[in-house]
Amino acid sequence: MITVHHLNHSRSQRIIWLCEEIGVDFEIVTYQRDPVTNLAPPELEQIHPLGKSPVITDGDHTIIESGAIIDYLLRHYGGGQFLPATDSNDHEQYLQWLHYGESGAVLPLMLKLYTSKLPDGGEALKPRINDELTRHLGYIEKSLEGVNWFVGNTFSGADVQLSFIAEIAPMMYSVDKLPNLMAFRNRCHERPAYQRAIAKTDFYAYGPKN
Ligand SMILES: N[C@@H](CCC(=O)N[C@@H](CS)C(=O)NCC(=O)O)C(=O)O
């Protein structure tokens, strides 16, 4: 049985969503962020020393990192769904987007978030961070021109990974410049499995706005 160790308002929401998409049997153990520091509680370190979410356990396996978890779930429990054939060009594209979602794409967003908490708002770093945000979000926006999904215009694990970028981008960048990304986010939110995941968890701050 798969256990998703879920932190409220976090990247683990997308893992619960993916479990719903593939219809695998799973349970959720929820952890609450510290209301002052916003950090995960120490109990999560008992599951994995990094104490971050998402983390899943499945028998002898304990797996961290959203991209690795998405790939694991699809390979072992996806029944061929949402995972392009390994010998296809789409598979290479899928791997690229899966990695990009938690490396190149997320870095400027995290830098913006962290520096905004500095007393001077990280003034010295602002121009560089804003340039990087424009570069990466611009690339993502352009990649969605005329398509619904990132790989072969077919829903895949890469879309699950990138949904978090689409969900947090509005906090740090003008959504007027991201119509394709916001439409993508809305398409994710409209999926029945996404809504089932929302219904199974506490309020998710980056989820659909009613
Ligand atoms: N790249 C990792 C990021 C994991 C991560 O930083 N998760 C955040 C939640 S979105 C977390 O656990 N924050 C609480 C903390 O750092 O204490 C992934 O995608 O799994």
The ligand as a Tripos MOL2 file, in Angstrom:
@<TRIPOS>MOLECULE
LIG
   20    19     1     0     0
SMALL
NO_CHARGES

@<TRIPOS>ATOM
      1 N1         12.1230   19.4160   -4.9840 N.3       1 LIG1
      2 C1         11.3710   18.8630   -3.9050 C.3       1 LIG1
      3 C2         10.9380   19.9900   -2.9770 C.3       1 LIG1
      4 C3         10.4390   19.4910   -1.6560 C.3       1 LIG1
      5 C4         10.0540   20.6670   -0.7690 C.2       1 LIG1
      6 O1         10.8410   21.6060   -0.5500 O.2       1 LIG1
      7 N2          8.8320   20.6300   -0.2270 N.am      1 LIG1
      8 C5          8.3490   21.6900    0.6060 C.3       1 LIG1
      9 C6          6.8320   21.8280    0.4610 C.3       1 LIG1
     10 S1          6.3150   22.4450   -1.0800 S.3       1 LIG1
     11 C7          8.5720   21.3760    2.0750 C.2       1 LIG1
     12 O2          8.6090   20.2290    2.4600 O.2       1 LIG1
     13 N3          8.6490   22.4280    2.8970 N.am      1 LIG1
     14 C8          8.6870   22.3390    4.3200 C.3       1 LIG1
     15 C9         10.0510   22.5040    4.9010 C.2       1 LIG1
     16 O3         10.9900   22.8430    4.1660 O.co2     1 LIG1
     17 O4         10.1750   22.3260    6.1120 O.co2     1 LIG1
     18 C10        10.1740   18.0930   -4.4700 C.2       1 LIG1
     19 O5          9.6660   18.4670   -5.5270 O.co2     1 LIG1
     20 O6          9.7660   17.0990   -3.8880 O.co2     1 LIG1
@<TRIPOS>BOND
     1     1     2 1
     2     2     3 1
     3     2    18 1
     4     3     4 1
     5     4     5 1
     6     5     6 2
     7     5     7 1
     8     7     8 1
     9     8     9 1
    10     8    11 1
    11     9    10 1
    12    11    12 2
    13    11    13 1
    14    13    14 1
    15    14    15 1
    16    15    16 2
    17    15    17 1
    18    18    19 2
    19    18    20 1
@<TRIPOS>SUBSTRUCTURE
     1 LIG1         1 GROUP 0 **** ****
